[in-house]
């Protein structure tokens, strides 16, 4: 790899938007490590980032470790700046902000690593998979966007929280991340905020959250739980749509009796679990739903009710979805609960389907970006390294969307891998390869008045070969 740290202007223009989050020296280290993580085709350890940046032997490796363990910068500030970058560049001016929330486990070894514990590992595969593993568990919030060259939604991770034993629960952490994103989206410094001087008198952006059943009660009433979960709750005007637990006990909303004194009754008859409701309801509506890049016909039962055990007297909506030819024993294929009382049922089903994009983003982070390969032990370094990797991944997608996409990208990929006969859209793997090549090319061309030496030529050819691997 060449040692001259020269980045393409298209990438530095995006990195400059994060400049207020760092001091001068820290920002120089940040840009170098981001470029190194993207350009490094091998292990993305901390020293591997230096190698990818072409700075091995130029900078002492302690500079990179100092950046993660001691430098003055805050993950929350980076999340705020990253949120504004995504919202301002990849979302239309009147589009709502869709936030997908999930948690994932990064395996670690050693008992002196900060915040490690035994966790359920939902990503474990194989016939003898062990669903319990030792490591750090991260709660991640991503903004879901629709890219002009993709027919499926894409999640861009922007906010991150490390779960610690004895600390806030995952539901509380998720609510805090959503609050950070919502505040950054409608900040007075943001053109979409009603108080901004250039705002053309349009309302605040709606914010919607989608999550799996673990977070179904994230916006529940504080009095419906005990312990640390009392701190949960989403900001005002932020809706939550998630999968409903199979054992949830639902109630009808009581109809007030005319002329009866006292406080009106709120809790009505017991409706039962989703399975019991599906067996008794006849209010199925045939609806067309677009999800997972396909438009299908489904039957939906939509009812307003109470989930008193979690939301107390707050009205919620429950959607039961089933395919016309469904043979599910429960009587439905999908049960959703939402605090959004105005959107159509088809929109809510499609919104929840977009949640799967965060699963894809986490898989790309581990398998392609290499997040989790850099190992740290101290509290500050552990709390920064994974968010740094996700920040680099989001920057890759932003760069490719704004500067890097070309139809030839897919054509070239299909020529290199002819077994992808139906490939018509670039994957994240294609995006990071494109940016990796641009970074390598910028280093090779910058300030080279004379012909390159044979050593430099071989280095570039080797880098291109590694980039395509």
C-alpha positions as CSV (number, residue, x, y, z in Angstrom):
1,X,0.0,0.0,0.0
2,X,1.1,3.6,-0.7
3,X,1.9,5.6,2.3
4,X,0.7,9.0,1.1
5,X,-2.5,9.8,2.9
6,X,-4.5,11.5,0.1
7,X,-8.3,11.0,0.1
8,X,-10.7,11.7,-2.8
9,X,-12.6,15.0,-2.5
10,X,-15.9,13.3,-2.7
11,X,-15.1,11.5,0.6
12,X,-13.5,14.4,2.4
13,X,-16.6,16.5,1.7
14,X,-18.6,14.0,3.7
15,X,-16.0,13.6,6.5
16,X,-16.0,17.4,6.8
17,X,-19.6,17.3,8.1
18,X,-18.3,15.4,11.1
19,X,-15.4,17.8,11.8
20,X,-17.2,19.6,14.7
21,X,-17.2,16.4,16.7
22,X,-13.4,16.2,17.0
23,X,-10.4,18.3,17.8
24,X,-7.9,19.0,15.0
25,X,-5.5,16.1,15.8
26,X,-8.3,13.7,16.5
27,X,-10.1,14.5,13.2
28,X,-6.9,13.8,11.3
29,X,-6.6,10.5,13.0
30,X,-10.3,9.8,12.4
31,X,-10.2,10.5,8.7
32,X,-7.1,8.3,8.3
33,X,-8.6,5.4,10.2
34,X,-11.9,5.6,8.3
35,X,-10.0,5.5,5.0
36,X,-7.9,2.6,6.4
37,X,-10.9,0.6,7.5
38,X,-12.5,1.0,4.1
39,X,-9.3,0.3,2.1
40,X,-8.1,-2.6,4.2
41,X,-9.3,-5.9,2.5
42,X,-7.9,-8.0,5.4
43,X,-8.5,-7.9,9.1
44,X,-9.9,-4.6,10.4
45,X,-8.0,-4.5,13.6
46,X,-6.7,-1.2,14.8
47,X,-3.3,-1.8,13.4
48,X,-5.0,-3.2,10.3
49,X,-6.6,0.2,9.8
50,X,-3.2,1.9,9.9
51,X,-2.0,-0.6,7.3
52,X,-5.0,0.1,5.1
53,X,-4.4,3.8,5.4
54,X,-0.8,3.3,4.2
55,X,0.5,4.7,7.5
56,X,2.2,1.6,9.0
57,X,5.7,2.7,9.9
58,X,4.7,6.4,9.4
59,X,2.5,6.8,12.5
60,X,3.2,5.0,15.7
61,X,0.4,2.5,16.4
62,X,-0.2,4.1,19.8
63,X,-1.7,7.1,18.0
64,X,-4.6,4.9,16.8
65,X,-5.1,3.3,20.2
66,X,-5.1,6.7,21.8
67,X,-7.8,7.8,19.5
68,X,-10.2,5.1,20.7
69,X,-9.1,5.1,24.4
70,X,-8.3,8.6,25.3
71,X,-9.0,11.2,22.6
72,X,-11.6,13.9,23.2
73,X,-14.7,12.9,21.2
74,X,-18.2,11.7,22.0
75,X,-20.2,9.0,20.3
76,X,-23.4,10.9,20.9
77,X,-22.1,13.9,19.0
78,X,-21.0,11.8,16.1
79,X,-24.4,10.1,16.0
80,X,-26.1,13.5,15.9
81,X,-23.9,14.7,13.0
82,X,-24.3,11.4,11.2
83,X,-28.1,11.6,11.5
84,X,-28.2,15.1,10.1
85,X,-25.9,14.0,7.2
86,X,-28.3,11.1,6.3
87,X,-31.5,13.1,6.7
88,X,-30.3,16.1,4.7
89,X,-28.7,14.1,1.9
90,X,-30.7,10.9,1.5
91,X,-34.3,11.8,2.6
92,X,-36.7,14.0,0.6
93,X,-37.7,17.2,2.4
94,X,-41.1,16.0,3.5
95,X,-40.4,12.3,4.0
96,X,-40.9,10.9,7.5
97,X,-37.9,9.4,9.3
98,X,-38.1,5.7,9.8
99,X,-35.9,4.3,12.5
100,X,-35.2,0.6,12.8
101,X,-34.0,-0.7,16.2
102,X,-32.3,-4.0,17.0
103,X,-29.5,-5.4,19.1
104,X,-26.6,-7.7,18.2
105,X,-23.8,-9.6,19.9
106,X,-20.1,-9.2,19.1
107,X,-18.2,-12.1,20.4
108,X,-15.3,-11.4,22.8
109,X,-12.8,-13.5,24.8
110,X,-11.4,-12.8,28.2
111,X,-13.1,-11.7,31.4
112,X,-11.3,-8.3,31.6
113,X,-13.0,-6.9,28.5
114,X,-15.4,-4.1,29.5
115,X,-19.1,-4.9,29.6
116,X,-18.9,-8.5,28.5
117,X,-21.4,-11.1,29.6
118,X,-23.2,-14.2,28.5
119,X,-25.8,-13.4,25.9
120,X,-28.3,-15.1,23.6
121,X,-26.8,-15.3,20.2
122,X,-29.6,-15.2,17.6
123,X,-27.2,-15.3,14.7
124,X,-25.7,-18.6,15.6
125,X,-26.0,-21.2,12.8
126,X,-25.2,-24.8,12.1
127,X,-26.6,-28.1,13.4
128,X,-24.7,-27.8,16.7
129,X,-25.1,-24.1,17.1
130,X,-24.7,-22.7,20.6
131,X,-27.3,-20.0,21.2
132,X,-25.3,-18.6,24.2
133,X,-22.0,-16.7,23.7
134,X,-19.7,-14.4,25.6
135,X,-19.3,-10.8,24.3
136,X,-20.6,-7.3,24.1
137,X,-24.2,-6.6,23.2
138,X,-25.0,-3.5,21.3
139,X,-28.3,-1.7,20.7
140,X,-28.3,-0.1,17.3
141,X,-30.7,2.5,15.8
142,X,-30.6,2.9,12.0
143,X,-32.4,5.3,9.6
144,X,-34.1,3.4,6.9
145,X,-33.8,5.0,3.5
146,X,-34.8,4.2,-0.1
147,X,-31.9,4.6,-2.5
148,X,-32.6,5.6,-6.1
149,X,-30.9,2.4,-7.4
150,X,-32.5,0.0,-5.0
151,X,-36.0,-1.4,-4.8
152,X,-35.6,-2.4,-1.2
153,X,-35.1,-0.2,1.9
154,X,-31.6,0.1,3.3
155,X,-30.7,0.8,6.9
156,X,-27.9,3.2,7.8
157,X,-26.8,2.8,11.5
158,X,-26.4,6.2,13.1
159,X,-26.8,5.7,16.9
160,X,-25.4,3.0,19.2
161,X,-25.5,2.0,22.9
162,X,-23.5,-0.6,24.8
163,X,-25.6,-2.8,27.2
164,X,-23.9,-3.2,30.5
165,X,-24.9,-5.5,33.4
166,X,-26.8,-3.6,36.0
167,X,-27.3,-0.6,33.7
168,X,-30.3,0.5,31.6
169,X,-32.2,-2.2,29.9
170,X,-32.2,-2.6,26.1
171,X,-35.6,-1.0,25.8
172,X,-34.4,2.1,27.7
173,X,-31.3,2.3,25.6
174,X,-33.3,2.0,22.4
175,X,-35.6,4.8,23.5
176,X,-32.5,7.0,24.3
177,X,-31.1,6.4,20.8
178,X,-34.5,7.2,19.2
179,X,-34.6,10.5,21.2
180,X,-31.1,11.4,19.9
181,X,-32.1,10.8,16.3
182,X,-35.5,12.7,16.7
183,X,-33.7,15.7,18.3
184,X,-31.1,15.8,15.6
185,X,-33.7,15.5,12.8
186,X,-35.8,18.5,14.1
187,X,-32.9,20.5,15.6
188,X,-33.2,24.3,15.1
189,X,-29.9,24.2,13.1
190,X,-31.5,21.8,10.7
191,X,-33.4,23.3,7.7
192,X,-36.3,21.0,8.4
193,X,-36.9,22.4,11.8
194,X,-39.9,24.8,12.2
195,X,-37.8,27.3,14.0
196,X,-35.1,27.5,11.4
197,X,-35.1,30.8,9.6
198,X,-35.1,29.2,6.1
199,X,-37.9,26.8,7.0
200,X,-40.8,27.2,4.5
201,X,-43.5,26.9,7.1
202,X,-43.8,23.1,6.9
203,X,-44.4,20.9,10.0
204,X,-41.9,18.7,11.8
205,X,-40.9,15.5,10.1
206,X,-42.8,12.5,11.5
207,X,-40.7,9.9,13.2
208,X,-41.6,6.3,13.2
209,X,-39.9,3.4,14.9
210,X,-40.0,-0.3,13.9
211,X,-38.6,-3.1,16.1
212,X,-39.0,-6.8,16.8
213,X,-41.2,-8.2,19.7
214,X,-38.5,-7.6,22.3
215,X,-39.1,-3.8,22.0
216,X,-42.9,-4.0,21.7
217,X,-43.3,-2.3,25.1
218,X,-40.6,0.3,24.6
219,X,-43.2,3.1,24.7
220,X,-45.2,1.6,27.4
221,X,-46.5,3.3,30.6
222,X,-43.9,3.7,33.3
223,X,-46.3,2.3,35.9
224,X,-46.7,-0.9,34.0
225,X,-43.3,-2.2,34.9
226,X,-40.8,-2.2,37.8
227,X,-37.1,-1.6,38.0
228,X,-35.0,-0.1,35.3
229,X,-37.7,-0.3,32.6
230,X,-39.5,2.6,34.3
231,X,-37.2,4.9,32.3
232,X,-38.4,3.7,29.0
233,X,-40.6,5.9,26.7
234,X,-40.3,7.6,23.3
235,X,-40.5,11.3,22.6
236,X,-43.9,12.9,21.8
237,X,-45.3,12.3,18.3
238,X,-42.9,9.3,17.7
239,X,-44.8,6.1,16.8
240,X,-43.7,2.6,17.5
241,X,-44.6,-0.4,15.3
242,X,-43.4,-3.9,16.4
243,X,-44.4,-7.5,16.4
244,X,-46.9,-8.4,19.1
245,X,-46.0,-11.0,21.6
246,X,-48.0,-14.2,21.2
247,X,-49.1,-14.2,24.9
248,X,-50.2,-10.6,25.0
249,X,-53.6,-10.2,26.7
250,X,-55.7,-7.6,25.0
251,X,-58.9,-5.8,26.1
252,X,-61.6,-3.9,24.3
253,X,-62.1,-0.2,24.9
254,X,-65.1,0.3,27.1
255,X,-68.0,2.4,25.8
256,X,-69.1,5.0,28.4
257,X,-72.6,4.6,29.8
258,X,-74.6,7.8,29.2
259,X,-75.8,9.5,32.4
260,X,-73.6,7.4,34.7
261,X,-71.6,9.4,37.1
262,X,-68.1,9.0,38.2
263,X,-65.0,8.4,36.1
264,X,-65.8,6.7,32.8
265,X,-64.8,3.1,32.6
266,X,-61.8,2.5,30.2
267,X,-61.1,-1.2,30.2
268,X,-63.7,-3.3,28.4
269,X,-64.2,-7.0,27.8
270,X,-61.2,-9.3,27.5
271,X,-60.3,-10.0,23.8
272,X,-57.6,-12.5,24.7
273,X,-54.4,-13.3,22.9
274,X,-53.8,-12.7,19.2
275,X,-54.6,-16.4,18.5
276,X,-58.0,-16.1,20.3
277,X,-58.8,-12.9,18.4
278,X,-57.9,-14.5,15.1
279,X,-60.3,-17.4,15.9
280,X,-63.3,-15.2,16.7
281,X,-63.0,-12.1,14.5
282,X,-64.7,-11.8,11.2
283,X,-63.4,-8.4,10.3
284,X,-60.8,-9.5,7.8
285,X,-60.1,-7.1,5.0
286,X,-58.4,-8.0,1.7
287,X,-55.6,-5.6,1.1
288,X,-52.6,-5.3,-1.3
289,X,-49.3,-4.8,0.5
290,X,-45.9,-4.0,-0.9
291,X,-43.1,-5.5,1.1
292,X,-39.8,-7.1,0.3
293,X,-39.9,-5.7,-3.2
294,X,-43.1,-7.6,-4.0
295,X,-46.8,-6.6,-4.0
296,X,-49.0,-9.3,-2.6
297,X,-52.6,-9.7,-1.4
298,X,-53.2,-10.4,2.2
299,X,-56.0,-10.5,4.7
300,X,-55.8,-8.0,7.6
301,X,-57.8,-7.6,10.8
302,X,-57.4,-4.1,12.2
303,X,-58.7,-3.3,15.7
304,X,-58.2,-0.5,18.3
305,X,-57.8,-2.0,21.7
306,X,-55.9,-1.8,25.0
307,X,-52.8,-3.8,26.0
308,X,-53.3,-2.9,29.6
309,X,-50.3,-4.9,30.9
310,X,-47.9,-2.6,29.0
311,X,-49.6,0.5,27.8
312,X,-52.3,0.8,30.5
313,X,-55.3,2.9,29.2
314,X,-53.5,4.2,26.1
315,X,-55.2,3.1,22.8
316,X,-53.1,1.0,20.5
317,X,-53.8,-0.7,17.2
318,X,-53.3,-4.5,16.6
319,X,-53.0,-5.8,13.1
320,X,-53.4,-9.5,12.3
321,X,-52.0,-10.4,8.9
322,X,-52.4,-13.7,7.0
323,X,-51.9,-14.9,3.5
324,X,-55.0,-16.1,1.6
325,X,-53.7,-19.6,1.5
326,X,-52.2,-19.6,5.0
327,X,-52.2,-22.8,7.1
328,X,-50.8,-21.2,10.3
329,X,-52.2,-22.9,13.4
330,X,-52.5,-19.6,15.2
331,X,-54.9,-18.3,12.5
332,X,-52.6,-15.6,11.4
333,X,-49.1,-15.2,10.0
334,X,-48.1,-11.9,11.6
335,X,-49.4,-9.9,14.6
336,X,-48.3,-6.3,14.8
337,X,-48.9,-3.7,17.5
338,X,-48.5,0.0,16.8
339,X,-49.1,3.4,18.5
340,X,-49.8,5.0,15.1
341,X,-53.6,5.4,15.0
342,X,-53.8,7.2,11.6
343,X,-51.7,5.4,9.0
344,X,-53.4,2.8,6.8
345,X,-53.0,-0.9,7.6
346,X,-51.1,-1.5,4.3
347,X,-48.6,1.2,5.2
348,X,-48.0,-0.2,8.6
349,X,-47.4,-3.7,7.3
350,X,-45.0,-2.4,4.7
351,X,-43.3,-0.2,7.4
352,X,-42.7,-3.2,9.6
353,X,-41.3,-5.2,6.7
354,X,-38.7,-2.5,6.3
355,X,-37.3,-3.5,9.7
356,X,-35.5,-6.4,8.0
357,X,-33.1,-4.0,6.5
358,X,-31.3,-3.5,9.8
359,X,-30.7,-7.3,10.0
360,X,-29.0,-7.0,6.6
361,X,-27.0,-4.0,7.8
362,X,-25.7,-5.8,10.8
363,X,-24.8,-8.9,8.7
364,X,-22.9,-6.6,6.3
365,X,-21.2,-4.9,9.3
366,X,-19.8,-8.2,10.6
367,X,-19.0,-10.0,7.3
368,X,-18.0,-7.1,4.9
369,X,-17.1,-4.0,6.9
370,X,-15.2,-6.1,9.5
371,X,-16.8,-4.5,12.5
372,X,-15.9,-6.4,15.7
373,X,-12.5,-7.5,14.4
374,X,-10.8,-4.6,16.3
375,X,-10.5,-5.7,20.0
376,X,-10.2,-3.5,23.0
377,X,-10.5,-4.0,26.7
378,X,-10.9,-0.6,28.4
379,X,-14.3,1.0,28.9
380,X,-13.8,4.0,26.7
381,X,-12.2,2.1,23.8
382,X,-14.8,-0.6,23.9
383,X,-17.6,2.0,23.8
384,X,-16.1,3.7,20.8
385,X,-14.7,1.0,18.5
386,X,-18.0,-0.5,17.3
387,X,-19.7,2.8,16.7
388,X,-16.7,3.9,14.7
389,X,-17.0,0.9,12.4
390,X,-20.8,1.5,11.9
391,X,-20.0,5.2,11.2
392,X,-17.6,4.1,8.4
393,X,-20.2,1.8,7.0
394,X,-22.9,4.5,6.8
395,X,-20.4,6.9,5.2
396,X,-19.7,4.2,2.5
397,X,-23.4,4.0,1.6
398,X,-23.8,7.8,1.6
399,X,-20.7,8.2,-0.6
400,X,-21.8,5.6,-3.1
401,X,-25.3,7.1,-3.3
402,X,-24.1,10.7,-3.8
403,X,-20.9,10.1,-5.8
404,X,-20.1,6.5,-6.7
405,X,-23.1,4.8,-8.4
406,X,-22.9,3.9,-12.0
407,X,-24.8,1.2,-13.9
408,X,-21.5,-0.4,-14.9
409,X,-20.9,-1.4,-11.3
410,X,-23.4,-4.2,-11.6
411,X,-22.3,-5.1,-15.1
412,X,-18.7,-5.5,-14.0
413,X,-19.8,-7.5,-11.0
414,X,-21.8,-9.9,-13.1
415,X,-18.9,-10.3,-15.5
416,X,-16.6,-11.2,-12.6
417,X,-19.3,-13.5,-11.1
418,X,-21.5,-14.8,-13.9
419,X,-23.4,-17.1,-11.5
420,X,-25.3,-14.0,-10.3
421,X,-27.7,-14.2,-13.3
422,X,-30.5,-12.1,-11.7
423,X,-28.3,-9.4,-10.1
424,X,-29.5,-6.0,-11.1
425,X,-28.7,-3.8,-8.1
426,X,-25.4,-3.1,-6.3
427,X,-24.9,-4.7,-2.9
428,X,-23.1,-3.1,0.0
429,X,-20.1,-5.3,-0.9
430,X,-20.1,-3.6,-4.3
431,X,-20.3,-0.2,-2.7
432,X,-17.3,-0.6,-0.4
433,X,-15.2,-2.1,-3.2
434,X,-16.0,0.9,-5.4
435,X,-14.9,3.3,-2.7
436,X,-11.8,1.2,-1.9
437,X,-10.7,1.5,-5.5
438,X,-11.3,5.2,-5.5
439,X,-9.2,5.7,-2.4
440,X,-6.4,3.6,-3.9
441,X,-6.6,5.5,-7.2
442,X,-6.5,8.9,-5.3
443,X,-3.3,7.9,-3.5
444,X,-1.7,6.7,-6.7
445,X,-2.4,9.9,-8.7
446,X,-1.9,12.6,-6.1
447,X,1.2,14.6,-6.7
448,X,2.8,12.2,-9.1
449,X,4.5,14.2,-11.8
450,X,7.0,11.4,-12.6
451,X,6.2,7.9,-13.7
452,X,5.5,5.5,-10.9
453,X,8.3,3.2,-9.8
454,X,7.9,-0.6,-10.4
455,X,7.5,-1.0,-6.7
456,X,4.6,1.4,-6.6
457,X,3.0,-0.2,-9.6
458,X,3.2,-3.6,-8.1
459,X,1.7,-2.2,-4.8
460,X,-1.3,-0.7,-6.6
461,X,-1.9,-3.8,-8.7
462,X,-1.8,-5.9,-5.5
463,X,-4.2,-3.4,-3.8
464,X,-6.7,-3.6,-6.7
465,X,-6.6,-7.4,-6.6
466,X,-7.2,-7.4,-2.9
467,X,-10.0,-4.8,-3.3
468,X,-11.8,-7.1,-5.7
469,X,-11.4,-10.2,-3.5
